[in-house]
Amino acid sequence: MVEVFDDKRAATRFRILVEIADRQPAVSQGEIADAVGVTSQAVSEYIRELVEDDLVVKEGRSRYRVTNEGVDWLLRSAADVRRFADRVTDDVLGGVQEDAAIATDAVEAGETVTLEMRDGLLHAKPGAAGPATGSATTDAPAGAEVGVSGFEGVIDFTPGTVQVYQVPPIRSGGSREVDERDLEAACAEKGLLLAAGVEAVVALRRAGFEPDVTFAAGEVAAAAAGRGVDVVVVATADEVGRVTDPLREAGTAYSVVD
């Protein structure tokens, strides 16, 4: 079970720390009490414990700030909550709803199909030959979308990897400072190629590549890796943080190459 769901007190502690982070440094305990649904006295007690645990620091009367340790705890807890919500959506509720998949062969409504993840997309293969199955709700020829419901089991696939390749900003030479052979080797045979920053786009084009996506690279990389796609993100050094933050928040494993 996710830690913040262990009991009501743990959940309230999480919510109060979120409210402090949102309102800092001027923190009104009354406003937090109204937002969370507890008394001001209870908020005061929770804040005292958060200070004792070094998750919050008091800077003066009604002035608090979340520490680096507090931020790390919030990020870990938020990632756990997100993964829990994804499991509920995908594994629990997914079994009672209808979804679409690409038919690998002709499928008839009512037929049992095996579900597989290929290139980040759900595929349905006639027959019950794998760990995850469902029931086709529509007829479909090979290559067309088919409705699937009654999901059972867990789709067997390995999360993708994310490699972030840094490019110097223009003030440090930009794309001209990139070893094109190294970049070409990093981008070879990857499922998805993303770019963040103008220097990164130009560096890729110099190496003979055109990026698949040039915006929201971190969010796209996290979503793709979560569906089993290997990703390379070429990012201007100034943009690396905007790429890695969504990856870290999603709990996606990644590496950064200088």
C-alpha positions in Angstrom: 0.0 0.0 0.0 1.2 3.6 -0.7 2.6 5.1 2.5 0.3 8.2 2.4 -2.7 5.8 2.2 -1.6 3.8 5.3 -4.0 5.7 7.6 -5.8 9.0 7.8 -3.0 10.6 9.7 -0.4 9.8 7.0 -2.7 11.2 4.4 -3.3 14.4 6.3 0.4 14.8 6.9 1.0 14.6 3.1 -1.8 17.1 2.4 -0.6 19.6 4.9 3.0 19.4 3.6 1.6 20.0 0.1 -0.3 23.1 1.3 2.8 24.5 3.0 4.8 24.0 -0.2 2.1 25.8 -2.1 1.7 28.8 0.3 5.3 29.2 1.6 6.8 31.2 3.2 3.7 33.0 4.6 1.6 30.1 5.9 -1.9 30.6 7.3 -2.7 27.6 9.5 -6.4 28.6 9.3 -6.4 28.4 5.5 -4.6 25.1 5.6 -7.2 23.8 8.1 -10.0 24.8 5.8 -8.3 23.2 2.8 -7.5 19.9 4.5 -10.7 19.7 6.7 -9.1 19.6 10.1 -8.8 22.1 13.0 -6.2 24.8 13.2 -4.9 23.2 16.4 -4.4 19.9 14.5 -2.6 21.8 11.7 -0.3 23.3 14.3 0.5 19.9 15.7 1.2 18.4 12.3 3.5 21.4 11.4 5.4 20.9 14.7 6.0 17.2 13.8 7.1 18.2 10.3 9.6 20.6 11.7 10.9 18.0 14.1 11.3 15.6 11.2 13.3 18.2 9.2 10.7 18.3 6.5 9.8 21.9 7.3 11.8 24.8 8.7 10.3 27.7 10.7 11.6 31.1 9.6 9.5 33.3 11.9 6.0 33.8 13.0 3.6 32.1 10.6 6.5 31.7 8.2 7.6 28.2 7.1 9.4 26.7 4.2 9.7 23.1 3.0 13.2 21.8 3.3 15.1 19.9 0.5 14.3 16.7 2.5 10.6 17.7 2.5 10.6 18.2 -1.2 12.2 14.8 -1.8 9.7 13.2 0.5 6.8 14.9 -1.4 8.2 13.9 -4.8 8.6 10.2 -3.7 5.1 10.2 -2.2 3.5 11.8 -5.2 5.2 9.3 -7.5 3.9 6.5 -5.3 0.4 7.9 -5.4 0.6 8.3 -9.2 1.8 4.7 -9.7 -1.0 3.5 -7.4 -3.6 5.5 -9.4 -2.2 4.1 -12.7 -2.5 0.6 -11.3 -6.1 1.2 -10.3 -6.9 2.7 -13.7 -5.0 0.1 -15.8 -5.3 -3.1 -13.8 -8.5 -2.7 -11.8 -10.8 -0.4 -13.7 -9.3 -1.5 -17.0 -10.8 -4.9 -16.6 -14.3 -3.6 -16.7 -14.0 -1.1 -19.5 -13.6 -1.3 -23.3 -10.3 -0.2 -24.9 -8.9 -0.3 -28.4 -6.1 -2.4 -29.7 -4.5 -3.1 -33.1 -5.5 -6.5 -34.5 -2.5 -8.5 -35.6 -4.8 -10.8 -37.6 -8.5 -10.8 -38.4 -10.6 -10.9 -35.2 -14.3 -11.6 -34.7 -16.5 -10.1 -32.0 -16.6 -12.4 -28.9 -13.3 -14.0 -29.7 -10.6 -14.3 -27.0 -7.5 -12.3 -27.8 -4.0 -12.1 -26.3 -2.9 -8.6 -25.5 0.7 -7.4 -26.3 2.5 -4.1 -26.2 4.4 -3.3 -29.4 6.1 0.0 -30.1 4.1 1.6 -27.2 0.7 0.5 -28.7 -1.7 -2.2 -27.5 -2.0 -5.1 -30.0 -4.6 -8.0 -29.9 -3.7 -11.4 -31.3 -6.5 -14.0 -31.8 -6.4 -16.8 -29.2 -5.4 -17.1 -25.5 -1.6 -17.6 -25.9 -0.2 -15.1 -23.4 -0.4 -13.8 -19.8 -2.9 -11.0 -20.7 -6.1 -11.7 -22.5 -9.4 -10.0 -23.3 -12.6 -10.4 -25.3 -13.0 -8.7 -28.7 -16.1 -6.6 -28.8 -16.0 -5.8 -32.5 -15.0 -7.5 -35.8 -11.7 -6.2 -37.3 -9.4 -7.1 -40.2 -5.6 -7.3 -39.6 -4.2 -3.9 -38.9 -7.5 -2.3 -37.9 -8.5 -1.2 -34.4 -10.6 -3.7 -32.4 -12.6 -3.1 -29.3 -11.5 -5.2 -26.3 -13.0 -5.7 -22.8 -13.0 -8.3 -20.0 -9.2 -7.8 -19.5 -7.5 -10.5 -17.4 -3.9 -10.9 -16.4 -1.0 -8.4 -16.7 0.5 -7.4 -20.0 4.1 -8.6 -20.1 6.5 -6.0 -21.3 9.7 -4.3 -20.1 9.6 -0.5 -19.4 11.8 1.4 -21.9 15.0 3.2 -21.1 15.6 7.0 -21.4 19.0 8.4 -22.2 19.4 12.2 -22.1 22.3 13.5 -24.2 23.4 17.0 -23.4 24.3 19.7 -26.0 26.1 22.9 -25.0 24.1 26.1 -25.1 24.8 28.6 -27.8 27.0 30.7 -25.5 29.3 27.7 -25.1 29.4 26.8 -28.8 26.1 25.1 -29.2 25.7 22.3 -31.8 29.2 23.0 -33.2 30.8 21.5 -30.0 29.0 18.2 -30.4 30.8 15.1 -31.6 28.5 14.0 -34.4 29.7 10.4 -34.3 29.0 10.1 -30.6 25.5 11.6 -31.2 24.8 9.3 -34.1 25.8 6.3 -32.0 23.6 7.4 -29.1 20.6 7.9 -31.4 21.0 4.7 -33.4 18.1 2.1 -33.2 16.1 4.0 -30.6 12.3 3.8 -30.6 11.7 7.5 -30.1 14.0 10.5 -30.6 13.2 13.7 -28.8 14.8 17.2 -28.8 14.7 20.0 -26.2 16.1 23.3 -27.3 17.2 24.8 -30.6 20.8 23.7 -30.2 19.6 20.1 -29.7 17.5 20.2 -32.9 20.4 21.6 -34.9 22.8 19.0 -33.5 20.5 16.2 -34.5 20.1 17.5 -38.0 23.9 17.8 -38.3 24.1 14.2 -37.4 21.5 13.2 -40.0 18.5 12.8 -37.7 15.1 14.6 -37.4 13.6 14.5 -33.9 10.1 12.9 -33.5 9.1 15.6 -31.0 10.5 19.0 -30.1 8.4 20.0 -27.2 7.4 18.6 -23.7 10.3 16.1 -24.1 10.3 15.0 -20.5 6.6 14.3 -20.4 6.7 12.5 -23.7 9.7 10.4 -22.7 8.1 9.3 -19.5 4.9 8.3 -21.2 6.8 6.4 -23.9 9.1 4.6 -21.5 6.1 3.6 -19.5 4.8 1.8 -22.6 8.1 -0.1 -23.3 9.7 2.3 -25.8 13.4 3.1 -25.6 13.9 6.9 -25.8 16.8 9.3 -26.5 16.3 12.9 -25.5 18.9 15.3 -27.0 18.7 18.4 -24.8 20.4 21.7 -24.6 22.1 21.9 -21.2 19.8 24.6 -20.1 16.8 22.3 -20.8 18.0 19.2 -19.1 16.3 19.9 -15.8 13.0 20.4 -17.6 13.5 17.0 -19.1 14.6 15.1 -16.0 12.0 16.6 -13.6 9.0 14.8 -15.3 11.0 11.6 -15.6 11.8 11.6 -11.9 8.3 12.5 -10.9 7.0 9.6 -13.0 9.5 7.2 -11.5 11.2 6.6 -14.9 14.8 5.4 -14.9 17.1 7.6 -17.0 20.7 8.4 -17.5 22.4 11.7 -18.6 25.3 11.7 -20.9 27.5 14.8 -20.9 
